[in-house]
C-alpha cells in the first residue's frame, strides 16, 4: 500500500504563500475528503501532493521518499490524479483516452501488450462505459466524462487516486453516481482515495476521514463526526451551523447555517 504524506509543506504563488507548514498524512485504504473555503489552498495541496506543483519549503513523501525527486514513471505507477476540469482533444474516443493510463508501463514508443489491453477493457467495464467505448469524449454527458477520466486513472493501476472536485458541474444524481463509484473502488479494491470536495454533506457521507483547511493550514482532521461540527465550521467557514444526523446514513449533516455575527438583509 502506497503511503502519501506532507512534512512542513509550504507552497507559494510568487511571493504569496498559500500553504504554510502543513503536515498531513492520507490514511491508507480509506476515502479522505479535504474541505475548506474558496482560496484556502485545498487544490494547491492536492496538486503539490501529486507533483504537479513544487513546494517552496518542506516536502511530500511517497512511501518515505521525496516525491519531487522520483521519476515521473515511478510516481505514475503509484499515484493517479484527476484534475478539476480535465480536457481531452476533440475526436478522442473513450477507449483512446483510457489507453493513456498505460503510459507508465510503456517503453519508448512500444505498442500495447495483451496485458495492457486487458487492463484497459477492465477499467472501461468497471466504470460502466463499455457501450460508449467508441464514442468521442465531447459527445458524453458530464457524469459520463468523469467516469471516463476515472477509468483512465484506473488503467494506471495505482494504489492512490487523487481527485480535485470530481463532482463539479454535475447534477445531484451524477454526483452520487461518481461518489458511489469511488466508494466501491475503495471498498472492493482497497484503493486509497483522496479528494477535494465543496459539498460538506457529501464529504461527510462518503468519507472515512476528513481534513478541514483554512488559509493553508489544517484546522481539524478526523472522522466526519469529529470534523463536521458547529465549532469547526465556525473556525473554517465563519458560519454558525446546525449539525444533525442523517437518518439514512448516520452521518453528520449541515442542516442550516448563518454568517457568524452578520445577517444578510434583503431589501
FENCORTA-V423965 format. One record per backbone hydrogen bond with DSSP energy under -1.0 kcal/mol. CO is the residue of the C=O (numbers start at 1). NH is the residue of the N-H. Records with the same first field share a line. If there is no record, write none. Layout:
CO = NH  NH
This chain:
3 = 63
4 = 26
5 = 61
7 = 59
9 = 22
10 = 56  57
11 = 18  19
13 = 16
16 = 13
19 = 11
22 = 9
24 = 6
27 = 30
30 = 193
31 = 208  209
32 = 195
33 = 211
34 = 197
35 = 213
37 = 40
40 = 216
41 = 45
42 = 46
43 = 47
44 = 48
45 = 49
46 = 50
47 = 52
48 = 51
57 = 10
59 = 7
60 = 67
61 = 5
62 = 65
65 = 62
66 = 69
71 = 75
72 = 76
75 = 78  79
78 = 160
80 = 162
82 = 164
89 = 92
92 = 137
93 = 97
94 = 98
95 = 99
97 = 100
98 = 101
99 = 102
100 = 103
102 = 105
103 = 106
107 = 110
113 = 117
114 = 118
115 = 119
116 = 120
117 = 121
118 = 122
119 = 123
120 = 124
121 = 125
122 = 126
123 = 127
124 = 129
125 = 128
129 = 132
130 = 133
132 = 135
133 = 95
135 = 94
136 = 139
137 = 140
141 = 145
142 = 146
143 = 147
144 = 148
145 = 149
146 = 150
147 = 151
148 = 152
149 = 153
150 = 154
151 = 155
153 = 156
154 = 157
159 = 192
160 = 80
161 = 194
162 = 82
163 = 196
165 = 168
167 = 170
171 = 175
172 = 176
173 = 177
174 = 178
175 = 179
176 = 180
177 = 181
178 = 182
179 = 183
180 = 184
181 = 185
182 = 186
183 = 187
184 = 188
185 = 189  191
186 = 190
192 = 161
193 = 32
194 = 163
195 = 34
196 = 165
199 = 203
200 = 204
201 = 205
202 = 206
209 = 33
210 = 222
211 = 35
212 = 219  220
214 = 217
216 = 20
217 = 214
220 = 212
222 = 210
223 = 227
224 = 228
227 = 229
229 = 233
230 = 234
231 = 235
232 = 236
233 = 237
238 = 260
240 = 258
242 = 255
244 = 253
246 = 250
251 = 246
253 = 244  255
256 = 242
258 = 240
259 = 262
